[in-house]
Amino acid sequence: MYDPNYVCREVLPWCPVSLSIYGYAPNLGVNAFFAAFFGVCLMIQVAQGIKYKSKAFTIPFALGCLSECIGYVGRILLHNNVWDNTGFDMQICCLIIAPAFLAAAIYLTLMHIVNTLGTQYSPITPRFYPWIFISCDFLSLVLQAAGGATAATADGNKTLSTDGGNIMLAGIVWQVFTLMVFGGLSGEYFRRVYANRSNLTSSAITIFNSRKFRLFVAAVTVAFTTIFIRCVFRIAELADGWKSPIMQNEAEFIVFDGVMCLIAVLVLTIFCQGQYFPQMQEHSSVGRPAHDRHSSDLSSSDVEAATEKQVVPGK
């Protein structure tokens, strides 16, 4: 006979899989694939970060890959025992916060794009982009981590478990709001750049029309969209509380969480910012606003044109 006050630690006749939070044992093959995928991408991202000297982008993105990998290892443990506290803690804490790290890396790209194509078209001062969005992302991360930790330590306490879920939900809602604002500002900036494309500097128009830059922007757009979809899914999942129908549907979780994050990581690993948008490299002068560049950064054609006009560049 099932005792509602009994804390399950393993699958028993009175602690069946169906009574667990997810109501199913996570698929071993699928979760092993995700763990391996994010682990490999983590190593690739670290290697790319070292090669292209882009730690500002690499660190948060690598942390996102690491969190995803650990989270899916936790789900593998849950496959073996759905009542495994360690597995549950690993996956609830890591998978809930991983996209916040991925989003932080994406937020950094806009500042560099603005500094490259023209700061005059930006709705706000470029240096405020990381300050605003990384700060908002950090708040989201704290809320989700606090909620995940609360839920992980509830140990059968329904009040704590519910509070943890609500805190996580608040963090994800805030993250979605932040993503929407970021998407709006990004869209407005590119609208202005496109409308004024005839006024761009020669170096800016060269980058704007380059195939590599457009592929990178497309990759960032895809990553942004998939992370947004994943966060909206998580809101729907947590809105009805623990053991909701959405939470107990593994197929939906795989598609709207696992696959969405996989796509985000895949496109930004293939279209590496160091190769496709080198202006993000920490020591790249091209990524700075035009007025901050030294005359040595000018192309040979710019120097020749200036010489012909007998004008000193920058004056």
Secondary structure by P-SEA (a helix, b strand, c coil): cccccccccccccccccccccccccccaaaaaaaaaaaaaaaaaaaaaaaaaccaaaaaaaaaaaaaaaaaaaaaaaaaaccccaaaaaaaaaaaacaaaaaaaaaaaaaaaaaaacccccccccccaaaaaaaaaaaaaaaaaaaaaaaaaaccccaaaaaaaaaaaaaaaaaaaaaaaaaaaaaaaaaaaaaaacccccaaaaaaaacaaaaaaaaaaaaaaaaaaaaaaaaaaaacccccccccccaaaaaaccaaaaaaaaaaaaaaccccccccccccccccccccccccccccaaaaaaaaaacccccc
